[in-house]
Amino acid sequence: MPDRLPTYFISHGGGPWPWLPNMAAQLKPLAASLARIPQEIGQTPKAILMISGHWETNDFSVMTSPHPPMLYDYYNFPHETYEIQYPAPGAPALAGRVAQMIGDAGLPVQQDADRGFDHGTFVPMAVMYPKADVPLFQVSMRHSYDPAEHFALGQTLSPLRDEGVLIIGSGLSYHNLREFGPQAKAPSTAFDNWLTQSLALPPDQRTETVLDWEKAPSARDCHAQEDHLVPLFVALGAAEHDTAIRVYHQTDIFGGVTASSYRFG
């Protein structure tokens, strides 16, 4: 039986950054942190379940394609970045069981046989597992962004950790596309400090504090829309009693942004 796997909340960078030399140079620390994940977990996952800040639906939705296509959901990048392939197999049988688990927990759920890998998924995966040889599927967020409901989704998914399934929430600890550059420095630093301190709290206190994230310093300056923060709630719910470790931290990205990633367990 595999060892219990940790969960992650990763900051996934911007657009197709590993394929763009200038962006890749700036995000070398992020690339290094993602490339370390296979060594950190110490085993090849049976599958990876990703909750991306780039897929939201009315109900929770589970990707069930055996061969998910590519979804180039970014704009104004070089044409070759719309030809990137990340041909990881899906995990339809496991995905179907995950949908059943979510439904059995009383959460609204659908299955989606057509959805492809969005860039919040295939970009970090291409750095973590460049051979695309680990089965991969996504579970969507709900449009509501409700923190408690997404935490409950994580709790529901938690048993998968004992089956060799790696659960990753993929977003960004700072995501305000209108406020990049120097003006991002103060709010992103304040929010990042709050997030790191909050995740270090005892589990019960940590959950209450993080789910009430709008009280954090500069919360809405950093997340005017919280789509890139919501994956954190899932990763946290799936590892609610585990210690948080910051595995990536970088300052002055794109002229001012501070961002971090965390492992639970």
Secondary structure, 3 states (H helix, E strand, C coil): CCCCCCEEEEECCCCCHHHCHHHHHHCHHHHHHHHHHHHHHCCCCCEEEEEECCCEECCEEEECCCCCCECCCCCCCCHHHHCCCCCCCCCHHHHHHHHHHHHHCCCCEEEECCCCECHHHHHHHHHHCCCCCCCEEEECEECCCCHHHHHHHHHHHHHHHHHCEEEEEEECCCCCCCCCCHHHHHHHHHHHHHHHHHHCCCHHHHHHHHHCHHHCCCHHHHCCCHHHCHHHHHHHHCCCCCCEEEEEEEEEECCCEEEEEEEEC
